[in-house]
Every structure is written in C-alpha cells, then in structure tokens.
Amino acid sequence: MKRSHQALGEREATTPEDVRAGVAPMYFSLRALAIYSGLSNRTLREHLHDRVHPLPYFRIGGKILVKRDDFDQWVEQYRRVTPSIDVGSIVDDVMRSIGHARQK
C-alpha cells in the first residue's frame, strides 16, 4: 500500500506557490528541488556528479532524493559576496588623477 505525503502530515512541494507557502519536505525529488532552488532539473543532475562539489543525494531504486538540509548546506559553498563600493574613495581618486593631469 502506497502512503501519500498527506497521510504523513506533509506533501511534496510541486509548484512555486507551494514553496512560497512554506511547503518544503525533508527530502526533495529532483523535480521538487528544481522548484525549491530555481535551478533546472538538468543542472541539478549535472551537480550530482560534479567532481569538485557533488550534490549529496540518495538513490532508492530509480528515485533520486536530496535532503533539504544537505542541499541548503551544499548551495552555501556557491555564495558570493560583492565587496561594498566606497563611492567617495572612487571620486577622490578620480579628482586626484584629474588634478595630476592638469599639473603636467
């Protein structure tokens, strides 16, 4: 007998609206993970076999499942932080270079 997600008190997030509503199971199919992450199914499949940063997953029969917490940790390694731009310093540098050009 197949148990549904609803019988377990949860259901699979299958639409962007589900994700926005906070329906996020502990384990995602690749289809549900694509919705949760905004990445394509193809991109996720490529990352399963990435040699440098493989996406951790479980294979049960032919089904691939990714634990939500594992995905959240894995994706953090791709975080990029752009340094803040100090506009005042840039303006000062430009003005100095203009002043040096006029003195020559």
C-alpha positions in Angstrom: 0.0 0.0 0.0 1.4 3.4 -1.0 1.3 6.1 1.6 0.7 9.6 0.4 2.6 12.6 1.7 -0.7 13.9 3.1 -1.1 10.7 5.2 2.3 11.5 6.6 1.3 15.1 7.5 3.2 16.7 4.7 3.1 16.9 0.9 5.6 17.4 -1.8 6.2 21.0 -3.0 5.4 20.8 -6.6 4.7 24.4 -7.6 6.4 27.7 -6.8 3.3 28.6 -4.8 3.8 25.6 -2.6 7.4 26.7 -2.0 6.3 30.3 -1.2 3.7 28.9 1.2 6.4 27.1 3.1 5.6 23.5 1.9 9.1 22.1 2.0 9.5 18.4 2.8 12.6 17.0 4.4 13.5 15.2 1.2 13.1 16.5 -2.4 12.7 14.7 -5.6 14.8 16.4 -8.3 11.6 17.9 -9.7 10.6 19.4 -6.4 14.2 20.5 -5.7 14.2 22.3 -9.1 11.2 24.3 -7.9 12.6 24.9 -4.4 16.0 26.0 -5.7 15.2 27.7 -9.0 17.7 25.5 -10.8 16.8 23.3 -13.7 16.4 19.6 -13.3 19.3 19.2 -15.8 21.6 21.5 -13.8 20.8 19.6 -10.6 21.6 16.3 -12.4 24.9 17.6 -13.5 25.8 18.6 -10.0 25.0 15.1 -8.7 28.2 14.0 -10.5 30.3 17.2 -10.1 33.9 16.1 -9.2 34.7 19.1 -7.1 31.4 19.9 -5.3 29.0 17.0 -5.8 25.4 17.5 -4.6 24.7 14.8 -1.9 21.8 12.5 -2.8 20.1 9.2 -2.0 19.1 6.7 -4.7 16.3 4.4 -3.8 15.5 2.2 -6.6 15.5 4.6 -9.6 14.3 7.5 -7.5 16.8 10.3 -6.5 16.1 12.2 -3.3 18.0 15.1 -1.9 17.7 16.0 1.8 16.7 19.7 2.1 19.3 20.4 4.8 22.0 18.8 2.6 21.0 21.0 -0.3 21.0 24.2 1.8 24.5 23.4 3.1 25.8 22.5 -0.4 24.4 25.6 -2.0 26.2 27.8 0.6 29.6 27.0 -1.0 28.5 28.9 -4.0 27.7 32.1 -2.0 29.4 35.2 -3.4 29.6 38.5 -1.5 30.3 41.6 -3.5 32.5 44.0 -1.6 30.8 47.2 -0.9 31.8 50.1 -3.2 33.1 53.2 -1.5 31.9 55.8 -3.9 33.6 58.6 -2.0 37.0 57.0 -2.4 36.4 56.5 -6.1 35.5 60.1 -6.6 38.6 61.2 -4.6 40.8 59.0 -6.8 39.3 60.4 -10.0 39.7 64.0 -8.7 43.3 63.4 -7.7 44.1 61.9 -11.1 42.4 64.9 -12.9 44.5 67.3 -10.7 47.7 65.5 -11.5 46.9 65.6 -15.2 46.3 69.4 -15.1 49.6 70.0 -13.3 51.6 68.3 -16.1 
